[in-house]
Amino acid sequence: MNAQPQFITNADGEKISVVLSLADYQELLDDLEDLAAIAERKDEAVTPWQQVKEELASNGLL
């Protein structure tokens, strides 16, 4: 992402809003979706890589 945000300020010069390109905005949404998926799956059981390789090999996929 090459974010170059523009800020909208109030009369006191305080930043109150931000303007992003559509591409940057979409990338942020995609990242947020990825993080949500990771958070949802954090308590799932994991399979060791060695076991995955062995299963793939035994099924002729590796």
C-alpha positions in Angstrom: 0.0 0.0 0.0 1.3 3.4 -0.9 -1.1 5.4 1.3 -1.0 9.1 0.9 -3.9 10.2 3.0 -5.3 13.6 2.9 -6.8 15.0 6.1 -9.8 17.2 6.6 -9.5 19.5 9.6 -11.9 21.5 11.6 -11.7 25.3 12.2 -9.2 24.6 15.0 -6.9 22.6 12.7 -7.7 19.3 14.3 -7.8 16.3 12.0 -11.4 15.0 11.8 -11.5 12.9 8.7 -9.2 11.2 6.2 -9.4 10.8 2.5 -7.8 7.7 0.9 -7.6 6.5 -2.7 -10.1 3.8 -3.5 -7.2 1.3 -3.9 -5.8 2.1 -0.5 -9.3 1.9 1.1 -9.9 -1.5 -0.6 -6.6 -2.8 0.6 -7.4 -1.8 4.2 -10.7 -3.5 4.0 -9.0 -6.7 2.6 -6.5 -6.6 5.5 -9.3 -6.1 8.0 -11.1 -9.1 6.6 -7.9 -11.2 6.8 -7.4 -10.1 10.4 -11.0 -11.0 11.3 -10.6 -14.5 9.8 -7.3 -15.0 11.8 -9.1 -13.9 15.0 -12.0 -16.3 14.4 -9.6 -19.2 13.8 -7.1 -18.6 16.6 -8.5 -21.4 18.8 -8.6 -24.0 16.0 -6.3 -27.0 16.3 -3.2 -26.9 14.2 -1.6 -29.7 12.2 2.2 -29.9 12.3 3.8 -29.4 8.9 5.6 -32.8 9.0 2.2 -34.5 9.4 0.7 -32.5 6.5 3.7 -33.6 4.3 3.3 -37.2 5.3 -0.5 -37.1 4.5 0.1 -35.5 1.2 2.8 -38.1 0.3 0.6 -41.0 1.4 -2.1 -39.7 -0.9 0.3 -39.4 -3.8 0.0 -35.6 -3.8 3.6 -34.9 -3.0 
